[in-house]
Amino acid sequence: MAKLPVTKLPDAEALLVELVAQLKPRVGPATAMIGLHTGGAWVAERLHAALGLATPLGLMDIAFYRDDYSKQGLKHDPKRTKIPFEVEERELLLVDDVLYTGRTVRAAMNELFDYGRPKSIALVVLADRGGRQLPISAQYCGASVDVPAGRRLRLKRADNGKLLLALEDGEHGG
């Protein structure tokens, strides 16, 4: 997948349509989905509804599982992790908004294994900005975006519920 130039960020709504098309052949009656707070939860809510998954949507906040928690503390109001299904031997779709270093995904997998041993975990991301620090990659990705150093690719939700990608100053992410 070619990286898009930073001058033109992809349309997040169009990326959702692309992800639904990628995921449709993959999902079965026992497939479950977990979205990572906050942006990944927004993406997961939309994907879960579009795919018509029977298993209720799970939501996860990995704040306490981050490897930088002791240095950084909490930077937001933590949400409760809610996984309303059995994780053991389940095929899971783990959904995040932007994949960067891989540390958020690592933390999510650490937390998931506290709930049981899934049969498989496939990572779904709206955008991959590169810059991995861990050997983690998405199996389903809306777009790869080249983000300049010192900038952050962030998912935002408009008042009308539409999702959009934006560049901000400062690097952060998982």
C-alpha positions as CSV (number, residue, x, y, z in Angstrom):
1,M,0.0,0.0,0.0
2,A,1.5,3.3,-1.1
3,K,1.9,6.1,1.5
4,L,-0.3,9.1,0.9
5,P,1.4,12.5,0.9
6,V,0.8,14.4,4.1
7,T,-0.7,17.3,2.2
8,K,-3.7,15.2,1.5
9,L,-5.1,13.2,4.4
10,P,-7.5,10.4,3.5
11,D,-11.2,10.7,4.1
12,A,-11.9,8.7,7.3
13,E,-15.5,7.9,6.2
14,A,-14.2,6.5,2.9
15,L,-11.6,4.4,4.9
16,L,-14.4,2.9,7.0
17,V,-16.1,1.8,3.8
18,E,-12.8,0.2,2.6
19,L,-12.3,-1.6,5.9
20,V,-15.9,-3.0,5.8
21,A,-15.1,-4.4,2.3
22,Q,-11.8,-5.9,3.6
23,L,-13.5,-7.4,6.7
24,K,-16.7,-8.9,5.2
25,P,-15.1,-12.1,3.9
26,R,-13.2,-12.5,7.3
27,V,-16.1,-12.3,9.8
28,G,-18.1,-15.3,10.9
29,P,-20.8,-16.0,13.4
30,A,-18.4,-16.2,16.3
31,T,-16.2,-13.2,15.3
32,A,-16.0,-10.6,18.1
33,M,-14.7,-7.1,18.0
34,I,-12.9,-4.9,20.6
35,G,-12.3,-1.2,20.1
36,L,-9.6,0.7,21.9
37,H,-10.6,3.9,23.6
38,T,-11.1,6.5,22.3
39,G,-10.6,6.7,18.5
40,G,-10.5,2.9,18.0
41,A,-13.8,2.6,19.9
42,W,-15.3,5.1,17.4
43,V,-14.1,3.1,14.5
44,A,-15.1,-0.2,16.1
45,E,-18.7,1.1,16.7
46,R,-19.1,2.0,13.0
47,L,-17.5,-1.2,11.8
48,H,-19.4,-3.4,14.2
49,A,-22.7,-2.0,13.0
50,A,-21.8,-2.1,9.3
51,L,-20.7,-5.7,9.5
52,G,-23.8,-6.7,11.6
53,L,-21.7,-8.7,14.1
54,A,-23.9,-10.8,16.4
55,T,-21.5,-10.7,19.4
56,P,-21.8,-7.4,21.4
57,L,-19.0,-4.9,20.9
58,G,-16.2,-4.9,23.4
59,L,-14.4,-1.7,24.5
60,M,-11.0,-1.5,26.1
61,D,-8.9,1.3,27.8
62,I,-5.3,0.1,28.0
63,A,-4.1,3.1,30.1
64,F,-2.9,1.0,33.0
65,Y,-1.2,-1.5,30.7
66,R,1.0,1.0,28.8
67,D,4.7,0.5,29.3
68,D,5.1,4.3,29.9
69,Y,2.4,4.5,32.6
70,S,4.8,4.8,35.5
71,K,6.6,7.7,33.8
72,Q,3.6,9.5,32.2
73,G,0.7,8.6,34.5
74,L,-2.8,9.0,33.1
75,K,-3.3,11.7,30.5
76,H,-7.0,11.2,30.2
77,D,-10.0,10.1,32.2
78,P,-9.7,6.3,32.0
79,K,-12.7,4.4,30.8
80,R,-13.7,0.9,32.0
81,T,-12.8,-2.0,29.8
82,K,-16.0,-3.8,28.9
83,I,-15.8,-7.2,27.2
84,P,-19.3,-8.7,27.2
85,F,-18.3,-12.0,25.8
86,E,-15.9,-14.9,26.5
87,V,-12.4,-14.2,25.1
88,E,-11.2,-17.8,25.4
89,E,-10.8,-19.5,21.9
90,R,-12.6,-16.5,20.2
91,E,-11.6,-15.0,16.9
92,L,-11.1,-11.3,17.7
93,L,-10.8,-8.2,15.7
94,L,-8.8,-5.6,17.7
95,V,-9.6,-2.1,16.4
96,D,-7.6,1.1,16.8
97,D,-7.6,4.4,14.9
98,V,-3.9,5.1,14.2
99,L,-1.1,2.6,14.3
100,Y,2.2,4.2,15.2
101,T,4.9,2.6,17.5
102,G,2.9,-0.5,18.3
103,R,3.0,0.0,22.0
104,T,-0.7,0.6,22.4
105,V,-1.4,-2.7,20.6
106,R,1.1,-4.5,22.8
107,A,-0.6,-3.1,25.9
108,A,-4.0,-4.2,24.5
109,M,-2.8,-7.7,23.9
110,N,-1.4,-7.9,27.4
111,E,-4.8,-6.9,28.8
112,L,-6.7,-9.2,26.5
113,F,-4.8,-12.2,27.8
114,D,-5.9,-11.3,31.3
115,Y,-9.4,-12.3,30.0
116,G,-8.4,-15.5,28.4
117,R,-6.5,-16.9,25.4
118,P,-8.2,-16.0,22.1
119,K,-8.0,-18.3,19.1
120,S,-6.7,-15.4,17.0
121,I,-6.3,-11.6,17.1
122,A,-6.4,-9.6,13.9
123,L,-5.5,-5.9,14.1
124,V,-7.7,-3.5,12.2
125,V,-6.6,0.2,11.9
126,L,-8.0,3.1,10.1
127,A,-4.5,4.5,9.3
128,D,-1.0,3.3,9.7
129,R,1.6,6.1,10.0
130,G,4.7,3.9,10.2
131,G,7.4,4.5,12.8
132,R,7.1,1.1,14.6
133,Q,9.1,0.4,17.7
134,L,7.7,-3.1,18.1
135,P,7.2,-5.9,15.5
136,I,3.4,-5.3,15.2
137,S,1.5,-4.8,11.9
138,A,-2.2,-4.5,11.0
139,Q,-3.9,-7.2,9.1
140,Y,-6.5,-4.8,7.9
141,C,-5.6,-1.1,7.2
142,G,-7.6,1.7,5.6
143,A,-4.5,3.7,4.5
144,S,-0.8,4.2,5.2
145,V,-0.1,7.9,5.8
146,D,3.4,9.5,5.8
147,V,3.4,11.8,8.8
148,P,6.3,14.3,9.3
149,A,8.4,14.1,12.4
150,G,7.0,16.1,15.3
151,R,3.4,15.7,14.1
152,R,0.6,13.5,15.2
153,L,-2.1,11.9,13.2
154,R,-5.3,12.0,15.2
155,L,-8.9,10.8,14.6
156,K,-11.6,13.3,15.5
157,R,-15.3,13.0,15.7
158,A,-17.4,15.9,14.5
159,D,-20.7,16.9,16.2
160,N,-22.6,15.1,13.4
161,G,-20.8,11.9,14.3
162,K,-18.6,11.9,11.1
163,L,-15.0,10.8,11.6
164,L,-12.0,12.8,10.2
165,L,-8.3,12.6,10.4
166,A,-6.2,15.6,11.3
167,L,-2.6,16.5,11.9
168,E,-1.5,18.0,15.2
169,D,1.8,19.2,16.6
170,G,3.5,16.8,18.9
171,E,4.2,13.0,18.6
172,H,2.2,10.5,20.6
173,G,0.6,7.3,20.0
174,G,0.9,3.6,20.0
